[in-house]
Amino acid sequence: MNKFLLTLALLTSTSFAFAQYGWTKAEVTLKNGTVLEGEASLAMMSNGINLGKEKLKFRKNKKDKKSKYLPKEVEQIVFTVSYKEKVGRKKVEKTRIENYIPVYLNKKQSKLGFVELMVDGNLRLVGRTVAVQSGGGWNGATGAPGAAPVYMPGYMGSHNQVMFLKEGEKPQIFNQVSLTKSFRKRAMDYFKDCPTLKNKIDKKEFIKEDLQDIVKFYNSSCN
């Protein structure tokens, strides 16, 4: 099977993208309580076809032997992402901490995958990046053939799938456009158990770009 090279696309002020899909400094906690410190890498999966079981690769350093772990073996992964951000005329070294956890991605709860935990609580906001195949090439957020989705600061983090997640349920993707319902109508239906939040969304006090604030409001005011 051919390997598709994902071109890292940069967006204005940042100089990193998809660090988790290359070797990145990480602390991995396994289900058995073992804590691993070194470098880790996630496999980027296809949006349409699951090309194989999702897994985590780990090594202590570049010269060390790699180990592989399935999501069912992992409790969490804490990545320390180093990058440069342009401040004025200078590029400043910065770090970003990203916490990844395994979650079930289907209704049958048989397919586990890794997602970034963006907001925690009874309702979670999680995100993941998938490779999107269209026609004969791989398309990203830029729409250019062969391009990976662009790092986008803000409510989406660096992901092209951002989802609401409740315990025992399949994650609901909410950043993507629906052909039948607007974001407002979908969100009002999803949060029908919380009239206050539903009303705020109806009045457009919360919009799609406020996903993190929406989840935080739900967790603090609707439970």
C-alpha positions as CSV (number, residue, x, y, z in Angstrom):
1,M,0.0,0.0,0.0
2,N,1.3,3.5,-1.0
3,K,2.3,5.8,1.8
4,F,0.9,9.3,1.5
5,L,3.2,12.1,2.4
6,L,1.5,14.7,4.5
7,T,2.8,18.2,3.8
8,L,2.9,20.4,6.9
9,A,1.1,23.6,6.2
10,L,1.8,26.6,8.4
11,L,-0.6,29.3,9.3
12,T,0.6,32.9,9.8
13,S,2.1,33.2,13.2
14,T,2.8,29.6,14.0
15,S,5.6,27.3,12.8
16,F,4.2,23.9,13.8
17,A,1.4,21.6,12.9
18,F,0.5,18.0,13.8
19,A,3.3,17.5,16.2
20,Q,1.5,14.5,17.6
21,Y,1.8,12.7,14.3
22,G,5.5,12.9,14.4
23,W,7.9,12.2,17.3
24,T,7.1,14.6,20.1
25,K,8.1,14.9,23.7
26,A,5.5,13.0,25.8
27,E,4.5,11.4,29.0
28,V,2.4,8.2,28.5
29,T,0.4,6.7,31.3
30,L,-0.7,3.1,30.7
31,K,-3.8,1.4,32.1
32,N,-1.5,-0.8,34.3
33,G,-0.2,2.4,36.0
34,T,3.2,2.4,34.2
35,V,4.4,5.9,33.3
36,L,6.7,6.3,30.3
37,E,8.7,9.4,29.6
38,G,10.3,10.1,26.2
39,E,8.9,10.6,22.7
40,A,5.6,9.5,21.2
41,S,3.8,9.5,17.9
42,L,0.2,8.9,16.9
43,A,-0.9,7.3,13.6
44,M,-3.1,9.7,11.6
45,M,-6.1,7.7,10.4
46,S,-8.2,8.1,7.3
47,N,-11.6,9.8,7.6
48,G,-13.4,7.4,5.3
49,I,-11.5,4.1,5.6
50,N,-9.8,2.8,8.7
51,L,-6.5,1.5,7.2
52,G,-5.5,-0.3,10.3
53,K,-5.8,-0.3,14.1
54,E,-4.9,3.1,15.6
55,K,-1.9,2.9,17.8
56,L,0.7,4.8,19.7
57,K,4.4,4.6,19.1
58,F,6.8,5.3,22.0
59,R,10.6,5.5,22.4
60,K,12.7,7.0,25.2
61,N,14.9,8.8,22.7
62,K,15.9,8.7,19.0
63,K,18.3,5.8,19.5
64,D,16.0,3.7,21.6
65,K,13.8,0.9,20.3
66,K,10.2,1.7,19.5
67,S,7.3,0.2,21.4
68,K,3.7,0.2,20.2
69,Y,0.5,0.4,22.2
70,L,-3.1,0.1,21.3
71,P,-5.6,2.7,22.7
72,K,-7.0,0.0,25.1
73,E,-3.6,-0.1,26.8
74,V,-3.3,3.6,27.3
75,E,-4.8,5.9,30.0
76,Q,-3.5,9.2,28.7
77,I,-0.8,10.9,26.7
78,V,0.5,14.3,27.6
79,F,2.4,15.9,24.7
80,T,4.7,18.9,25.2
81,V,4.7,20.6,21.8
82,S,7.5,23.1,21.1
83,Y,7.0,25.7,18.4
84,K,7.9,29.2,17.4
85,E,5.4,32.1,17.3
86,K,6.1,35.4,15.6
87,V,5.8,38.3,18.0
88,G,6.5,41.5,16.3
89,R,9.6,40.9,14.2
90,K,10.9,38.1,16.3
91,K,10.1,34.4,16.6
92,V,9.6,33.4,20.2
93,E,10.0,29.8,21.4
94,K,6.9,28.5,23.1
95,T,5.4,25.2,24.3
96,R,1.9,23.9,24.3
97,I,0.6,21.0,26.5
98,E,-1.9,18.7,24.8
99,N,-3.7,15.8,26.7
100,Y,-4.8,12.9,24.6
101,I,-7.1,10.1,25.8
102,P,-8.6,7.0,24.1
103,V,-12.4,7.1,23.4
104,Y,-14.9,4.9,21.5
105,L,-15.6,6.4,18.1
106,N,-18.6,4.3,17.1
107,K,-22.0,3.5,18.6
108,K,-21.2,-0.1,19.1
109,Q,-18.2,1.0,21.3
110,S,-15.9,-1.4,19.5
111,K,-13.5,1.1,17.8
112,L,-11.1,3.0,20.1
113,G,-9.1,6.0,18.9
114,F,-7.1,8.8,20.4
115,V,-8.5,12.3,20.7
116,E,-7.3,15.5,22.3
117,L,-9.2,16.4,25.5
118,M,-9.9,20.1,24.9
119,V,-12.5,20.7,27.7
120,D,-13.2,18.1,30.5
121,G,-16.3,17.5,32.5
122,N,-19.6,15.6,32.2
123,L,-19.7,16.8,28.7
124,R,-16.3,16.8,27.0
125,L,-15.0,18.6,24.0
126,V,-12.5,16.5,22.1
127,G,-10.7,16.9,18.8
128,R,-8.8,14.7,16.3
129,T,-7.1,15.1,13.0
130,V,-7.9,12.7,10.2
131,A,-6.5,12.4,6.6
132,V,-9.3,13.2,4.1
133,Q,-9.2,11.3,0.8
134,S,-11.0,12.9,-2.2
135,G,-10.7,11.7,-5.7
136,G,-7.1,10.7,-6.3
137,G,-5.4,12.8,-3.7
138,W,-5.4,13.7,-0.1
139,N,-7.0,17.0,0.7
140,G,-6.7,19.1,3.8
141,A,-8.2,22.3,5.2
142,T,-6.4,24.3,2.5
143,G,-8.1,22.3,-0.3
144,A,-4.8,21.8,-2.0
145,P,-3.9,18.2,-3.2
146,G,-1.5,16.5,-0.8
147,A,-1.9,19.2,1.9
148,A,-2.5,18.3,5.6
149,P,-5.1,20.3,7.5
150,V,-3.7,23.6,8.7
151,Y,-3.0,24.4,12.3
152,M,-5.8,26.7,13.3
153,P,-5.5,28.4,16.7
154,G,-8.7,28.8,18.6
155,Y,-11.7,26.6,19.2
156,M,-10.6,23.8,16.8
157,G,-7.0,23.6,18.1
158,S,-5.1,21.9,15.3
159,H,-7.9,19.5,14.3
160,N,-10.3,19.1,11.5
161,Q,-12.8,17.1,13.7
162,V,-14.1,18.7,16.9
163,M,-16.7,16.7,18.9
164,F,-19.0,16.7,21.9
165,L,-18.6,13.5,24.0
166,K,-20.8,12.1,26.8
167,E,-20.0,9.0,28.7
168,G,-21.3,5.9,26.9
169,E,-22.1,7.7,23.7
170,K,-20.5,8.1,20.3
171,P,-18.8,11.5,19.9
172,Q,-20.9,14.0,17.9
173,I,-18.9,16.0,15.3
174,F,-19.9,19.6,15.5
175,N,-17.4,21.7,13.6
176,Q,-18.4,20.4,10.2
177,V,-21.2,21.8,8.1
178,S,-24.5,19.8,7.8
179,L,-26.3,19.6,4.5
180,T,-29.7,19.6,6.3
181,K,-29.3,21.7,9.5
182,S,-27.4,24.8,10.5
183,F,-25.0,24.6,13.5
184,R,-27.5,26.6,15.5
185,K,-30.3,24.1,14.9
186,R,-28.1,21.1,15.5
187,A,-26.8,22.6,18.8
188,M,-30.2,23.6,20.0
189,D,-31.4,20.0,19.4
190,Y,-28.3,18.6,21.2
191,F,-28.7,20.8,24.2
192,K,-32.5,20.5,24.5
193,D,-32.0,19.2,28.1
194,C,-30.7,22.7,29.0
195,P,-33.2,25.4,28.1
196,T,-30.9,28.2,29.2
197,L,-28.1,27.2,26.9
198,K,-30.6,26.4,24.1
199,N,-31.9,29.9,24.4
200,K,-28.5,31.5,24.2
201,I,-27.7,29.5,21.1
202,D,-31.0,30.4,19.5
203,K,-30.3,34.1,20.1
204,K,-26.7,33.6,18.7
205,E,-25.1,34.6,22.0
206,F,-23.1,31.4,21.4
207,I,-22.0,30.5,17.8
208,K,-19.9,27.7,16.3
209,E,-16.6,29.4,17.2
210,D,-17.6,29.3,20.9
211,L,-17.6,25.5,21.2
212,Q,-15.2,25.6,24.2
213,D,-17.3,28.2,26.0
214,I,-20.5,26.3,25.1
215,V,-19.2,23.1,26.7
216,K,-17.9,25.0,29.8
217,F,-21.3,26.7,30.2
218,Y,-23.1,23.3,29.9
219,N,-20.9,21.7,32.5
220,S,-21.2,24.6,35.0
221,S,-24.9,25.5,34.5
222,C,-26.8,22.6,33.1
223,N,-26.0,19.7,35.4
